[in-house]
Amino acid sequence: MRILIGYIAGQIFGVGLVVSGMSNPAKVLNFLDFFGSWDPSLAFVMGGAMLVSFLGYRVVWRRPAPLYNPRFELPATSRIDARLLTGSALFGLGWGIGGFCPGPAWTALPLLAPGTLVFLPAMLAGLWLGRRPGPSFLQTKGA
C-alpha cells in the first residue's frame, strides 16, 4: 500500500509540475531573468506550494506517526556546513543554467527535448558523484 500511495503522490506532483509550467525550462529561465524577460508567474506556483505544504505539515505533525511508516524519518542534523552550501550552490547553478531541477526534468523526459536528454544523464552522474567521498575540505567530522 505504501508503494501505491507513493506512486499516486508522485503522479499528482508530476501533473502539477506540467500544468504549472515548471517542466518548461524556458519558463523557469524567464522566471530567473529579473533584468530581462522576467515572468513572475512561477512565484504564484511556489507560493501555492508553500501554502499547501504549510497546511499539510500542520495536519501531519499532529499525528504520532505517518500512516504507512512506524515513525517519522527526519534528518539527523540541522547543521549548515561546507557540503550543504556547496551542494546548494551547485543545485542553484545547474537550475539557472539548464532551467531544470530534478522533478520537472523527469516530467519533461517524454518530450525528448535535447536539453532534457543532456540534463538528466548529467544530473544522474552528479547524484552518483555526490555519494562518493569528496575532497578533504568538504569532509565534516562524523560524515
Steps between C-alpha positions, in 0.01 A plus 500: 500500500789733582640466145157569348456816711850614397420436136174696517671789679773503235244508221317792661832681545597437136166621365532811716846571357376465143182707553692777680763525224789398726601226255559766233862619537429821304234599756735424788787695343266795438403490867870521594570784252418799722655758266377359169181321413396433860189282538371516860235229452712228664503707820129421529573131445762507776272701728219248450739212569621669818143552621402138433820377669446725801146373549598140433777509759262645758268203448772234481697611807190443715530128431728275709631330181441502123218281365725245330822524699566420866669837562589831340842490333663836558853617423745419778653848491402856416862615474596730215842392375720521190342193339150644535603841366697349211215269402246782522716727286550229237126425498417868452760547227378192316141618525594846376708370209275215390159625607430167667495359846459123547120469521415710194782337303338157544159637397655651183671174401212375278544812283850374406630857477878509452548707816317239706699218344822675603385619842365171638816292443710786638273521805524125559880516467506786750287302744734204464809718549339668799480168683872439457754633752595854405807719547619530857387864531139384452520228762345562838560321826284193527407503129 
